[in-house]
Amino acid sequence: MDDVLSQPLSVVAIYAAINALIMLMLGMLVVRARVKTRTEIGDGNDPSMIGPMRAHANNTETVPMAIVLLFILYALGEGALMLHVVGLLLTVGRLLHAFGLSRNIGTSIGRFGGMLLTWLAYIVAIADVLWMAFAYMPAN
């Protein structure tokens, strides 16, 4: 297992799979809420639909680009440690956000902390992609 966690492509694959699982679970929670509220589409003007729908939508809005950034970092030759930093920030952030929003659609520590960690993952990944892109440009 130690070897898998030190291989950059495996690290990207692990975080992509975990975040896909989170997205699947959030989608299942939306379906569960739809069955419970008998809402076929949209929120049906039922406030209990808002939390599950927004948790899934926010995850869908933020995770794909973060996984793209992880893959770009891998392609640029970034090591496993930095990929773990970005992947852990993203994954813990997404879990905190989902739990926070599932408990309360208003402001919550989980929701705030989750977005903060997600944004931090983005900032670290974006800065590293730019650094790697410019620092390792081949000389002409």
C-alpha positions in Angstrom: 0.0 0.0 0.0 2.9 2.3 0.8 4.2 2.0 -2.8 0.7 2.9 -4.2 0.6 6.0 -2.1 4.0 7.2 -3.4 3.2 6.7 -7.1 2.0 10.1 -8.5 -0.5 8.6 -11.0 -1.9 6.3 -8.4 -2.3 9.3 -6.0 -4.3 11.2 -8.7 -6.4 8.0 -9.3 -7.1 7.5 -5.6 -8.4 11.1 -5.1 -10.4 11.0 -8.3 -12.1 7.8 -7.2 -12.8 9.0 -3.7 -14.2 12.3 -4.9 -16.3 10.4 -7.5 -17.6 8.2 -4.7 -18.5 11.4 -2.7 -20.4 12.7 -5.8 -22.2 9.4 -6.2 -23.3 9.4 -2.6 -24.5 13.0 -2.8 -26.5 12.2 -5.9 -28.1 9.3 -4.0 -29.0 11.6 -1.2 -30.8 13.8 -3.7 -32.7 10.8 -5.0 -33.6 9.8 -1.5 -34.9 13.3 -0.8 -36.9 13.2 -4.0 -38.6 10.0 -3.0 -39.3 11.2 0.5 -40.8 14.5 -0.7 -42.3 13.1 -3.9 -40.4 15.7 -5.9 -39.9 14.7 -9.5 -37.8 17.7 -10.7 -36.3 20.8 -9.3 -36.9 21.5 -5.6 -40.7 21.3 -5.9 -40.9 24.3 -3.6 -39.9 22.0 -0.7 -37.2 23.5 1.5 -36.0 20.0 2.5 -34.8 19.5 -1.1 -32.4 22.5 -1.1 -29.7 21.0 1.1 -29.2 17.8 -0.8 -29.5 19.5 -4.2 -26.9 22.2 -3.3 -24.5 19.8 -1.7 -24.5 17.7 -4.9 -24.4 20.7 -7.2 -21.6 22.4 -5.3 -19.6 19.2 -5.4 -20.3 18.9 -9.1 -19.2 22.5 -9.7 -15.9 22.2 -7.8 -14.5 18.7 -8.0 -14.0 18.2 -11.8 -11.6 21.1 -12.3 -9.7 20.2 -9.1 -9.1 16.7 -10.5 -8.0 18.2 -13.9 -5.5 20.3 -11.9 -4.3 17.2 -10.1 -3.8 15.4 -13.4 -2.0 18.4 -14.9 0.4 18.5 -11.9 1.0 14.8 -12.5 1.7 15.4 -16.2 4.1 18.2 -15.4 6.0 15.9 -13.1 4.9 16.9 -9.7 5.6 14.4 -6.9 3.3 12.4 -4.8 3.6 14.7 -1.7 2.2 17.8 -3.4 -0.5 15.6 -5.1 -1.5 14.4 -1.6 -1.6 17.9 -0.2 -4.0 19.1 -3.0 -6.0 15.8 -2.9 -6.4 15.8 0.9 -7.4 19.5 1.0 -10.0 18.9 -1.7 -11.4 15.6 -0.3 -11.6 16.8 3.4 -13.1 20.1 2.2 -15.7 18.3 0.1 -16.6 16.0 3.0 -16.9 18.9 5.5 -19.0 20.9 3.1 -21.3 18.0 2.4 -21.8 17.2 6.1 -22.2 20.9 7.0 -24.8 21.4 4.3 -26.7 18.2 5.0 -27.2 19.4 8.6 -28.2 22.9 7.9 -28.7 25.0 4.8 -27.6 28.1 6.6 -24.2 29.0 7.7 -22.3 26.3 9.4 -18.7 25.5 10.5 -18.6 22.4 8.2 -19.9 24.3 5.2 -17.5 27.2 5.8 -14.5 25.0 6.6 -15.3 22.8 3.6 -15.3 25.6 1.1 -12.2 27.1 2.7 -10.3 23.9 2.3 -11.6 23.4 -1.2 -10.5 26.9 -2.2 -7.1 26.3 -0.5 -6.8 23.1 -2.7 -7.5 25.3 -5.7 -5.1 28.0 -4.8 -2.2 25.5 -4.0 -2.9 23.6 -7.3 -3.2 26.7 -9.4 0.0 28.2 -8.0 1.8 24.9 -8.5 0.6 24.4 -12.0 1.8 27.9 -12.9 5.1 27.3 -11.2 5.6 24.0 -12.9 4.6 25.4 -16.3 7.0 28.3 -16.2 9.8 26.9 -14.1 10.3 23.8 -16.3 9.8 25.4 -19.7 12.4 23.9 -22.1 15.0 26.3 -23.4 14.9 27.0 -27.1 
